[in-house]
Structure formats: structure tokens, C-alpha cells
Amino acid sequence: MQISSSIVGSRYVMRLQAHAQQMHDRLTLIFDTLEQWRECQRNWLYLENIFSSGDIRKHRPKDF
């Protein structure tokens, strides 16, 4: 994200400022989405062991 921020802030990009800002916004959205997905996967790996245990399956058989 630092590179796209540098490009958007550069004085040499004046004629393309709107396009550079749009691309920076898109890259930021993609980066944020991937970070949220990574966080979701990390949480799932933590919770998977809990919900796959025999004790939980015995108490909630209809959910599995």
C-alpha cells in the first residue's frame, strides 16, 4: 500500500491523479478484504478443534 500511496502523492501524477486515486482505493479495498479473510481463517483454525471435539458433537448431534 505504501507504493500506491507514494504514486498518488507524487507531483508527477497530476494529470492522472483521479485514476491513480481510484486504483489506490481499489488496492486498499482488496488488501482490507484479504486481511479480513486471513483473520477469519485464523479464527476458524482456532475454533475448528473446539467444535470438532467429541464432547461438543455428543451434546449437539443435530448440528453436525
N, CA, C and O atoms as a Maestro MAE file, in Angstrom:
{
 s_m_m2io_version
 :::
 2.0.0
}

f_m_ct {
 s_m_title
 :::
 protein
 m_atom[256] {
  # First column is atom index #
  i_m_mmod_type
  r_m_x_coord
  r_m_y_coord
  r_m_z_coord
  i_m_residue_number
  s_m_chain_name
  s_m_pdb_residue_name
  s_m_pdb_atom_name
  i_m_atomic_number
  :::
  1 25 0.813 -1.177 0.000 1 A "MET " " N  " 7
  2 3 0.000 0.000 0.000 1 A "MET " " CA " 6
  3 2 0.867 1.255 0.000 1 A "MET " " C  " 6
  4 15 0.437 2.324 -0.435 1 A "MET " " O  " 8
  5 25 2.065 1.111 0.483 2 A "GLN " " N  " 7
  6 3 2.955 2.261 0.542 2 A "GLN " " CA " 6
  7 2 3.320 2.757 -0.853 2 A "GLN " " C  " 6
  8 15 3.434 3.962 -1.079 2 A "GLN " " O  " 8
  9 25 3.502 1.822 -1.790 3 A "ILE " " N  " 7
  10 3 3.866 2.218 -3.148 3 A "ILE " " CA " 6
  11 2 2.738 3.006 -3.799 3 A "ILE " " C  " 6
  12 15 2.980 4.049 -4.407 3 A "ILE " " O  " 8
  13 25 1.494 2.512 -3.677 4 A "SER " " N  " 7
  14 3 0.381 3.229 -4.299 4 A "SER " " CA " 6
  15 2 0.156 4.581 -3.620 4 A "SER " " C  " 6
  16 15 -0.249 5.538 -4.280 4 A "SER " " O  " 8
  17 25 0.408 4.673 -2.331 5 A "SER " " N  " 7
  18 3 0.298 5.961 -1.638 5 A "SER " " CA " 6
  19 2 1.354 6.938 -2.152 5 A "SER " " C  " 6
  20 15 1.087 8.130 -2.308 5 A "SER " " O  " 8
  21 25 2.539 6.426 -2.411 6 A "SER " " N  " 7
  22 3 3.611 7.270 -2.948 6 A "SER " " CA " 6
  23 2 3.269 7.767 -4.345 6 A "SER " " C  " 6
  24 15 3.527 8.922 -4.684 6 A "SER " " O  " 8
  25 25 2.691 6.890 -5.145 7 A "ILE " " N  " 7
  26 3 2.313 7.285 -6.504 7 A "ILE " " CA " 6
  27 2 1.228 8.355 -6.465 7 A "ILE " " C  " 6
  28 15 1.315 9.353 -7.180 7 A "ILE " " O  " 8
  29 25 0.212 8.153 -5.638 8 A "VAL " " N  " 7
  30 3 -0.887 9.121 -5.537 8 A "VAL " " CA " 6
  31 2 -0.369 10.477 -5.056 8 A "VAL " " C  " 6
  32 15 -0.871 11.518 -5.480 8 A "VAL " " O  " 8
  33 25 0.617 10.469 -4.186 9 A "GLY " " N  " 7
  34 3 1.147 11.708 -3.641 9 A "GLY " " CA " 6
  35 2 2.233 12.354 -4.489 9 A "GLY " " C  " 6
  36 15 2.711 13.440 -4.163 9 A "GLY " " O  " 8
  37 25 2.616 11.707 -5.554 10 A "SER " " N  " 7
  38 3 3.697 12.224 -6.390 10 A "SER " " CA " 6
  39 2 3.240 13.439 -7.211 10 A "SER " " C  " 6
  40 15 2.093 13.505 -7.655 10 A "SER " " O  " 8
  41 25 4.130 14.371 -7.399 11 A "ARG " " N  " 7
  42 3 3.807 15.550 -8.211 11 A "ARG " " CA " 6
  43 2 3.772 15.216 -9.695 11 A "ARG " " C  " 6
  44 15 3.233 15.993 -10.483 11 A "ARG " " O  " 8
  45 25 4.331 14.084 -10.090 12 A "TYR " " N  " 7
  46 3 4.380 13.696 -11.489 12 A "TYR " " CA " 6
  47 2 3.103 13.014 -11.962 12 A "TYR " " C  " 6
  48 15 2.985 12.677 -13.140 12 A "TYR " " O  " 8
  49 25 2.173 12.813 -11.088 13 A "VAL " " N  " 7
  50 3 0.957 12.089 -11.444 13 A "VAL " " CA " 6
  51 2 -0.254 13.029 -11.563 13 A "VAL " " C  " 6
  52 15 -1.393 12.567 -11.627 13 A "VAL " " O  " 8
  53 25 -0.014 14.300 -11.591 14 A "MET " " N  " 7
  54 3 -1.096 15.288 -11.589 14 A "MET " " CA " 6
  55 2 -2.164 15.023 -12.653 14 A "MET " " C  " 6
  56 15 -3.357 15.063 -12.350 14 A "MET " " O  " 8
  57 25 -1.753 14.757 -13.881 15 A "ARG " " N  " 7
  58 3 -2.733 14.546 -14.952 15 A "ARG " " CA " 6
  59 2 -3.531 13.261 -14.749 15 A "ARG " " C  " 6
  60 15 -4.650 13.126 -15.245 15 A "ARG " " O  " 8
  61 25 -2.949 12.335 -14.024 16 A "LEU " " N  " 7
  62 3 -3.598 11.044 -13.787 16 A "LEU " " CA " 6
  63 2 -4.050 10.879 -12.330 16 A "LEU " " C  " 6
  64 15 -4.283 9.762 -11.869 16 A "LEU " " O  " 8
  65 25 -4.168 11.972 -11.633 17 A "GLN " " N  " 7
  66 3 -4.475 11.937 -10.196 17 A "GLN " " CA " 6
  67 2 -5.746 11.146 -9.891 17 A "GLN " " C  " 6
  68 15 -5.760 10.314 -8.984 17 A "GLN " " O  " 8
  69 25 -6.814 11.409 -10.649 18 A "ALA " " N  " 7
  70 3 -8.096 10.723 -10.381 18 A "ALA " " CA " 6
  71 2 -7.951 9.224 -10.610 18 A "ALA " " C  " 6
  72 15 -8.434 8.423 -9.809 18 A "ALA " " O  " 8
  73 25 -7.295 8.844 -11.688 19 A "HIS " " N  " 7
  74 3 -7.102 7.424 -11.988 19 A "HIS " " CA " 6
  75 2 -6.204 6.769 -10.932 19 A "HIS " " C  " 6
  76 15 -6.483 5.657 -10.484 19 A "HIS " " O  " 8
  77 25 -5.143 7.446 -10.541 20 A "ALA " " N  " 7
  78 3 -4.235 6.909 -9.527 20 A "ALA " " CA " 6
  79 2 -4.955 6.746 -8.193 20 A "ALA " " C  " 6
  80 15 -4.746 5.755 -7.493 20 A "ALA " " O  " 8
  81 25 -5.798 7.705 -7.838 21 A "GLN " " N  " 7
  82 3 -6.553 7.606 -6.583 21 A "GLN " " CA " 6
  83 2 -7.552 6.454 -6.638 21 A "GLN " " C  " 6
  84 15 -7.736 5.734 -5.656 21 A "GLN " " O  " 8
  85 25 -8.189 6.287 -7.781 22 A "GLN " " N  " 7
  86 3 -9.144 5.182 -7.957 22 A "GLN " " CA " 6
  87 2 -8.432 3.832 -7.816 22 A "GLN " " C  " 6
  88 15 -8.931 2.928 -7.146 22 A "GLN " " O  " 8
  89 25 -7.286 3.706 -8.438 23 A "MET " " N  " 7
  90 3 -6.523 2.458 -8.326 23 A "MET " " CA " 6
  91 2 -6.047 2.228 -6.889 23 A "MET " " C  " 6
  92 15 -6.062 1.098 -6.399 23 A "MET " " O  " 8
  93 25 -5.633 3.284 -6.229 24 A "HIS " " N  " 7
  94 3 -5.212 3.173 -4.829 24 A "HIS " " CA " 6
  95 2 -6.382 2.711 -3.963 24 A "HIS " " C  " 6
  96 15 -6.211 1.851 -3.099 24 A "HIS " " O  " 8
  97 25 -7.564 3.274 -4.186 25 A "ASP " " N  " 7
  98 3 -8.744 2.877 -3.420 25 A "ASP " " CA " 6
  99 2 -9.094 1.413 -3.657 25 A "ASP " " C  " 6
  100 15 -9.451 0.697 -2.722 25 A "ASP " " O  " 8
  101 25 -8.992 0.971 -4.903 26 A "ARG " " N  " 7
  102 3 -9.282 -0.428 -5.223 26 A "ARG " " CA " 6
  103 2 -8.273 -1.360 -4.552 26 A "ARG " " C  " 6
  104 15 -8.649 -2.385 -3.983 26 A "ARG " " O  " 8
  105 25 -7.003 -1.002 -4.620 27 A "LEU " " N  " 7
  106 3 -5.975 -1.823 -3.983 27 A "LEU " " CA " 6
  107 2 -6.162 -1.870 -2.471 27 A "LEU " " C  " 6
  108 15 -5.954 -2.911 -1.849 27 A "LEU " " O  " 8
  109 25 -6.551 -0.754 -1.887 28 A "THR " " N  " 7
  110 3 -6.813 -0.718 -0.450 28 A "THR " " CA " 6
  111 2 -7.975 -1.630 -0.090 28 A "THR " " C  " 6
  112 15 -7.909 -2.355 0.902 28 A "THR " " O  " 8
  113 25 -9.039 -1.602 -0.885 29 A "LEU " " N  " 7
  114 3 -10.188 -2.477 -0.649 29 A "LEU " " CA " 6
  115 2 -9.784 -3.948 -0.758 29 A "LEU " " C  " 6
  116 15 -10.179 -4.761 0.078 29 A "LEU " " O  " 8
  117 25 -9.009 -4.289 -1.768 30 A "ILE " " N  " 7
  118 3 -8.552 -5.671 -1.936 30 A "ILE " " CA " 6
  119 2 -7.693 -6.092 -0.750 30 A "ILE " " C  " 6
  120 15 -7.859 -7.187 -0.213 30 A "ILE " " O  " 8
  121 25 -6.779 -5.223 -0.347 31 A "PHE " " N  " 7
  122 3 -5.904 -5.521 0.789 31 A "PHE " " CA " 6
  123 2 -6.719 -5.735 2.065 31 A "PHE " " C  " 6
  124 15 -6.485 -6.693 2.801 31 A "PHE " " O  " 8
  125 25 -7.672 -4.846 2.323 32 A "ASP " " N  " 7
  126 3 -8.507 -4.971 3.518 32 A "ASP " " CA " 6
  127 2 -9.345 -6.250 3.488 32 A "ASP " " C  " 6
  128 15 -9.509 -6.911 4.513 32 A "ASP " " O  " 8
  129 25 -9.870 -6.595 2.319 33 A "THR " " N  " 7
  130 3 -10.665 -7.818 2.181 33 A "THR " " CA " 6
  131 2 -9.807 -9.052 2.462 33 A "THR " " C  " 6
  132 15 -10.239 -9.965 3.166 33 A "THR " " O  " 8
  133 25 -8.603 -9.076 1.917 34 A "LEU " " N  " 7
  134 3 -7.708 -10.209 2.163 34 A "LEU " " CA " 6
  135 2 -7.313 -10.303 3.632 34 A "LEU " " C  " 6
  136 15 -7.198 -11.403 4.174 34 A "LEU " " O  " 8
  137 25 -7.106 -9.173 4.270 35 A "GLU " " N  " 7
  138 3 -6.778 -9.180 5.701 35 A "GLU " " CA " 6
  139 2 -7.944 -9.726 6.530 35 A "GLU " " C  " 6
  140 15 -7.730 -10.480 7.479 35 A "GLU " " O  " 8
  141 25 -9.170 -9.350 6.177 36 A "GLN " " N  " 7
  142 3 -10.339 -9.871 6.892 36 A "GLN " " CA " 6
  143 2 -10.494 -11.367 6.660 36 A "GLN " " C  " 6
  144 15 -10.846 -12.104 7.581 36 A "GLN " " O  " 8
  145 25 -10.237 -11.820 5.441 37 A "TRP " " N  " 7
  146 3 -10.316 -13.237 5.135 37 A "TRP " " CA " 6
  147 2 -9.263 -14.020 5.923 37 A "TRP " " C  " 6
  148 15 -9.534 -15.108 6.431 37 A "TRP " " O  " 8
  149 25 -8.067 -13.453 6.016 38 A "ARG " " N  " 7
  150 3 -6.996 -14.092 6.791 38 A "ARG " " CA " 6
  151 2 -7.379 -14.196 8.267 38 A "ARG " " C  " 6
  152 15 -7.132 -15.216 8.910 38 A "ARG " " O  " 8
  153 25 -7.980 -13.138 8.792 39 A "GLU " " N  " 7
  154 3 -8.435 -13.149 10.188 39 A "GLU " " CA " 6
  155 2 -9.523 -14.198 10.392 39 A "GLU " " C  " 6
  156 15 -9.536 -14.891 11.410 39 A "GLU " " O  " 8
  157 25 -10.432 -14.317 9.433 40 A "CYS " " N  " 7
  158 3 -11.488 -15.330 9.503 40 A "CYS " " CA " 6
  159 2 -10.881 -16.731 9.513 40 A "CYS " " C  " 6
  160 15 -11.303 -17.580 10.298 40 A "CYS " " O  " 8
  161 25 -9.910 -16.979 8.663 41 A "GLN " " N  " 7
  162 3 -9.265 -18.286 8.622 41 A "GLN " " CA " 6
  163 2 -8.528 -18.582 9.922 41 A "GLN " " C  " 6
  164 15 -8.562 -19.708 10.418 41 A "GLN " " O  " 8
  165 25 -7.868 -17.578 10.466 42 A "ARG " " N  " 7
  166 3 -7.165 -17.763 11.736 42 A "ARG " " CA " 6
  167 2 -8.141 -18.134 12.844 42 A "ARG " " C  " 6
  168 15 -7.871 -19.028 13.646 42 A "ARG " " O  " 8
  169 25 -9.283 -17.438 12.885 43 A "ASN " " N  " 7
  170 3 -10.294 -17.756 13.891 43 A "ASN " " CA " 6
  171 2 -10.875 -19.147 13.676 43 A "ASN " " C  " 6
  172 15 -11.116 -19.872 14.641 43 A "ASN " " O  " 8
  173 25 -11.103 -19.531 12.419 44 A "TRP " " N  " 7
  174 3 -11.648 -20.849 12.133 44 A "TRP " " CA " 6
  175 2 -10.676 -21.942 12.587 44 A "TRP " " C  " 6
  176 15 -11.098 -22.938 13.176 44 A "TRP " " O  " 8
  177 25 -9.385 -21.763 12.320 45 A "LEU " " N  " 7
  178 3 -8.416 -22.762 12.756 45 A "LEU " " CA " 6
  179 2 -8.418 -22.920 14.271 45 A "LEU " " C  " 6
  180 15 -8.240 -24.023 14.787 45 A "LEU " " O  " 8
  181 25 -8.619 -21.829 14.971 46 A "TYR " " N  " 7
  182 3 -8.693 -21.880 16.428 46 A "TYR " " CA " 6
  183 2 -9.971 -22.592 16.884 46 A "TYR " " C  " 6
  184 15 -9.924 -23.429 17.786 46 A "TYR " " O  " 8
  185 25 -11.104 -22.268 16.271 47 A "LEU " " N  " 7
  186 3 -12.386 -22.817 16.711 47 A "LEU " " CA " 6
  187 2 -12.674 -24.219 16.179 47 A "LEU " " C  " 6
  188 15 -13.479 -24.945 16.762 47 A "LEU " " O  " 8
  189 25 -12.037 -24.602 15.092 48 A "GLU " " N  " 7
  190 3 -12.297 -25.910 14.495 48 A "GLU " " CA " 6
  191 2 -12.034 -27.036 15.480 48 A "GLU " " C  " 6
  192 15 -12.823 -27.976 15.565 48 A "GLU " " O  " 8
  193 25 -10.952 -26.957 16.214 49 A "ASN " " N  " 7
  194 3 -10.641 -28.005 17.194 49 A "ASN " " CA " 6
  195 2 -11.674 -28.072 18.302 49 A "ASN " " C  " 6
  196 15 -11.980 -29.152 18.808 49 A "ASN " " O  " 8
  197 25 -12.203 -26.942 18.676 50 A "ILE " " N  " 7
  198 3 -13.208 -26.918 19.735 50 A "ILE " " CA " 6
  199 2 -14.497 -27.590 19.260 50 A "ILE " " C  " 6
  200 15 -15.053 -28.432 19.965 50 A "ILE " " O  " 8
  201 25 -14.971 -27.225 18.073 51 A "PHE " " N  " 7
  202 3 -16.246 -27.737 17.593 51 A "PHE " " CA " 6
  203 2 -16.152 -29.143 17.015 51 A "PHE " " C  " 6
  204 15 -17.179 -29.792 16.818 51 A "PHE " " O  " 8
  205 25 -14.965 -29.617 16.743 52 A "SER " " N  " 7
  206 3 -14.842 -30.980 16.225 52 A "SER " " CA " 6
  207 2 -14.575 -31.991 17.340 52 A "SER " " C  " 6
  208 15 -14.426 -33.184 17.076 52 A "SER " " O  " 8
  209 25 -14.517 -31.521 18.563 53 A "SER " " N  " 7
  210 3 -14.275 -32.439 19.679 53 A "SER " " CA " 6
  211 2 -15.492 -33.333 19.903 53 A "SER " " C  " 6
  212 15 -16.625 -32.940 19.623 53 A "SER " " O  " 8
  213 25 -15.250 -34.502 20.395 54 A "GLY " " N  " 7
  214 3 -16.316 -35.484 20.622 54 A "GLY " " CA " 6
  215 2 -17.351 -35.007 21.615 54 A "GLY " " C  " 6
  216 15 -18.536 -35.307 21.470 54 A "GLY " " O  " 8
  217 25 -16.921 -34.268 22.622 55 A "ASP " " N  " 7
  218 3 -17.839 -33.792 23.659 55 A "ASP " " CA " 6
  219 2 -18.887 -32.843 23.058 55 A "ASP " " C  " 6
  220 15 -20.073 -32.964 23.365 55 A "ASP " " O  " 8
  221 25 -18.470 -31.927 22.228 56 A "ILE " " N  " 7
  222 3 -19.404 -30.989 21.596 56 A "ILE " " CA " 6
  223 2 -20.330 -31.735 20.651 56 A "ILE " " C  " 6
  224 15 -21.533 -31.473 20.629 56 A "ILE " " O  " 8
  225 25 -19.791 -32.656 19.875 57 A "ARG " " N  " 7
  226 3 -20.618 -33.426 18.934 57 A "ARG " " CA " 6
  227 2 -21.672 -34.253 19.667 57 A "ARG " " C  " 6
  228 15 -22.785 -34.427 19.170 57 A "ARG " " O  " 8
  229 25 -21.319 -34.764 20.851 58 A "LYS " " N  " 7
  230 3 -22.263 -35.561 21.613 58 A "LYS " " CA " 6
  231 2 -23.432 -34.704 22.119 58 A "LYS " " C  " 6
  232 15 -24.572 -35.169 22.145 58 A "LYS " " O  " 8
  233 25 -23.159 -33.475 22.514 59 A "HIS " " N  " 7
  234 3 -24.190 -32.588 23.054 59 A "HIS " " CA " 6
  235 2 -25.041 -31.927 21.970 59 A "HIS " " C  " 6
  236 15 -26.175 -31.532 22.240 59 A "HIS " " O  " 8
  237 25 -24.518 -31.800 20.751 60 A "ARG " " N  " 7
  238 3 -25.254 -31.120 19.670 60 A "ARG " " CA " 6
  239 2 -25.213 -31.975 18.399 60 A "ARG " " C  " 6
  240 15 -24.679 -31.529 17.384 60 A "ARG " " O  " 8
  241 25 -25.754 -33.172 18.433 61 A "PRO " " N  " 7
  242 3 -25.629 -34.059 17.270 61 A "PRO " " CA " 6
  243 2 -26.375 -33.574 16.028 61 A "PRO " " C  " 6
  244 15 -25.949 -33.857 14.908 61 A "PRO " " O  " 8
  245 25 -27.473 -32.854 16.206 62 A "LYS " " N  " 7
  246 3 -28.236 -32.414 15.033 62 A "LYS " " CA " 6
  247 2 -27.524 -31.310 14.244 62 A "LYS " " C  " 6
  248 15 -27.858 -31.072 13.083 62 A "LYS " " O  " 8
  249 25 -26.549 -30.635 14.859 63 A "ASP " " N  " 7
  250 3 -25.810 -29.566 14.166 63 A "ASP " " CA " 6
  251 2 -24.708 -30.123 13.275 63 A "ASP " " C  " 6
  252 15 -24.152 -29.407 12.442 63 A "ASP " " O  " 8
  253 25 -24.398 -31.394 13.453 64 A "PHE " " N  " 7
  254 3 -23.309 -31.996 12.657 64 A "PHE " " CA " 6
  255 2 -23.918 -33.001 11.776 64 A "PHE " " C  " 6
  256 15 -23.215 -33.651 11.003 64 A "PHE " " O  " 8
  :::
 }
 m_bond[255] {
  # First column is bond index #
  i_m_from
  i_m_to
  i_m_order
  :::
  1 1 2 1
  2 2 3 1
  3 3 4 2
  4 3 5 1
  5 5 6 1
  6 6 7 1
  7 7 8 2
  8 7 9 1
  9 9 10 1
  10 10 11 1
  11 11 12 2
  12 11 13 1
  13 13 14 1
  14 14 15 1
  15 15 16 2
  16 15 17 1
  17 17 18 1
  18 18 19 1
  19 19 20 2
  20 19 21 1
  21 21 22 1
  22 22 23 1
  23 23 24 2
  24 23 25 1
  25 25 26 1
  26 26 27 1
  27 27 28 2
  28 27 29 1
  29 29 30 1
  30 30 31 1
  31 31 32 2
  32 31 33 1
  33 33 34 1
  34 34 35 1
  35 35 36 2
  36 35 37 1
  37 37 38 1
  38 38 39 1
  39 39 40 2
  40 39 41 1
  41 41 42 1
  42 42 43 1
  43 43 44 2
  44 43 45 1
  45 45 46 1
  46 46 47 1
  47 47 48 2
  48 47 49 1
  49 49 50 1
  50 50 51 1
  51 51 52 2
  52 51 53 1
  53 53 54 1
  54 54 55 1
  55 55 56 2
  56 55 57 1
  57 57 58 1
  58 58 59 1
  59 59 60 2
  60 59 61 1
  61 61 62 1
  62 62 63 1
  63 63 64 2
  64 63 65 1
  65 65 66 1
  66 66 67 1
  67 67 68 2
  68 67 69 1
  69 69 70 1
  70 70 71 1
  71 71 72 2
  72 71 73 1
  73 73 74 1
  74 74 75 1
  75 75 76 2
  76 75 77 1
  77 77 78 1
  78 78 79 1
  79 79 80 2
  80 79 81 1
  81 81 82 1
  82 82 83 1
  83 83 84 2
  84 83 85 1
  85 85 86 1
  86 86 87 1
  87 87 88 2
  88 87 89 1
  89 89 90 1
  90 90 91 1
  91 91 92 2
  92 91 93 1
  93 93 94 1
  94 94 95 1
  95 95 96 2
  96 95 97 1
  97 97 98 1
  98 98 99 1
  99 99 100 2
  100 99 101 1
  101 101 102 1
  102 102 103 1
  103 103 104 2
  104 103 105 1
  105 105 106 1
  106 106 107 1
  107 107 108 2
  108 107 109 1
  109 109 110 1
  110 110 111 1
  111 111 112 2
  112 111 113 1
  113 113 114 1
  114 114 115 1
  115 115 116 2
  116 115 117 1
  117 117 118 1
  118 118 119 1
  119 119 120 2
  120 119 121 1
  121 121 122 1
  122 122 123 1
  123 123 124 2
  124 123 125 1
  125 125 126 1
  126 126 127 1
  127 127 128 2
  128 127 129 1
  129 129 130 1
  130 130 131 1
  131 131 132 2
  132 131 133 1
  133 133 134 1
  134 134 135 1
  135 135 136 2
  136 135 137 1
  137 137 138 1
  138 138 139 1
  139 139 140 2
  140 139 141 1
  141 141 142 1
  142 142 143 1
  143 143 144 2
  144 143 145 1
  145 145 146 1
  146 146 147 1
  147 147 148 2
  148 147 149 1
  149 149 150 1
  150 150 151 1
  151 151 152 2
  152 151 153 1
  153 153 154 1
  154 154 155 1
  155 155 156 2
  156 155 157 1
  157 157 158 1
  158 158 159 1
  159 159 160 2
  160 159 161 1
  161 161 162 1
  162 162 163 1
  163 163 164 2
  164 163 165 1
  165 165 166 1
  166 166 167 1
  167 167 168 2
  168 167 169 1
  169 169 170 1
  170 170 171 1
  171 171 172 2
  172 171 173 1
  173 173 174 1
  174 174 175 1
  175 175 176 2
  176 175 177 1
  177 177 178 1
  178 178 179 1
  179 179 180 2
  180 179 181 1
  181 181 182 1
  182 182 183 1
  183 183 184 2
  184 183 185 1
  185 185 186 1
  186 186 187 1
  187 187 188 2
  188 187 189 1
  189 189 190 1
  190 190 191 1
  191 191 192 2
  192 191 193 1
  193 193 194 1
  194 194 195 1
  195 195 196 2
  196 195 197 1
  197 197 198 1
  198 198 199 1
  199 199 200 2
  200 199 201 1
  201 201 202 1
  202 202 203 1
  203 203 204 2
  204 203 205 1
  205 205 206 1
  206 206 207 1
  207 207 208 2
  208 207 209 1
  209 209 210 1
  210 210 211 1
  211 211 212 2
  212 211 213 1
  213 213 214 1
  214 214 215 1
  215 215 216 2
  216 215 217 1
  217 217 218 1
  218 218 219 1
  219 219 220 2
  220 219 221 1
  221 221 222 1
  222 222 223 1
  223 223 224 2
  224 223 225 1
  225 225 226 1
  226 226 227 1
  227 227 228 2
  228 227 229 1
  229 229 230 1
  230 230 231 1
  231 231 232 2
  232 231 233 1
  233 233 234 1
  234 234 235 1
  235 235 236 2
  236 235 237 1
  237 237 238 1
  238 238 239 1
  239 239 240 2
  240 239 241 1
  241 241 242 1
  242 242 243 1
  243 243 244 2
  244 243 245 1
  245 245 246 1
  246 246 247 1
  247 247 248 2
  248 247 249 1
  249 249 250 1
  250 250 251 1
  251 251 252 2
  252 251 253 1
  253 253 254 1
  254 254 255 1
  255 255 256 2
  :::
 }
}
